[in-house]
Amino acid sequence: MKKYYPLEFKTKVAKEAIKSSCKSEIARQYHLSSIIVYRWIREFKEGKFNRHY
């Protein structure tokens, strides 16, 4: 089953990971897959987290 995370949480994790030299550590800190964190970083940089619904 796919888990959904709030946009605010994704943004927080992406910003922390961008600042960090070790993305995997941020993933472990939040109990996430590093693949998810890298995807959120990419989406954040592409502006996908700036949408207003």
C-alpha positions as CSV (number, residue, x, y, z in Angstrom):
1,M,0.0,0.0,0.0
2,K,1.3,3.4,-1.0
3,K,1.9,5.9,1.9
4,Y,1.1,9.5,1.4
5,Y,3.0,12.3,3.0
6,P,1.8,15.9,3.5
7,L,3.4,18.5,1.2
8,E,4.8,20.3,4.3
9,F,6.7,17.2,5.4
10,K,8.1,16.5,1.9
11,T,9.3,20.1,1.7
12,K,10.9,19.9,5.1
13,V,12.8,16.7,4.3
14,A,13.8,17.9,0.9
15,K,15.3,21.2,2.3
16,E,17.2,19.4,5.0
17,A,18.5,16.9,2.5
18,I,19.7,19.6,0.2
19,K,21.6,21.2,3.0
20,S,23.1,17.9,4.2
21,S,26.1,16.2,2.7
22,C,24.7,12.8,3.5
23,K,21.2,12.3,2.0
24,S,21.0,8.8,3.4
25,E,21.3,10.0,6.9
26,I,18.3,12.3,6.5
27,A,16.4,9.3,5.0
28,R,17.3,7.2,8.1
29,Q,16.4,10.0,10.5
30,Y,12.8,10.1,9.1
31,H,12.6,6.3,8.4
32,L,12.3,6.8,4.7
33,S,13.9,5.2,1.7
34,S,16.8,7.2,0.3
35,I,15.1,6.8,-3.1
36,I,12.1,8.7,-1.8
37,V,14.3,11.5,-0.4
38,Y,16.2,11.9,-3.7
39,R,12.8,12.0,-5.6
40,W,11.5,14.7,-3.2
41,I,14.7,16.7,-3.7
42,R,14.3,16.6,-7.5
43,E,10.6,17.5,-7.3
44,F,11.4,20.4,-4.9
45,K,14.0,21.7,-7.3
46,E,11.6,21.4,-10.2
47,G,9.1,23.5,-8.3
48,K,6.5,20.8,-7.9
49,F,6.1,21.6,-4.2
50,N,5.0,25.2,-5.0
51,R,1.5,24.3,-6.2
52,H,-1.5,25.8,-4.6
53,Y,-4.7,23.8,-4.6
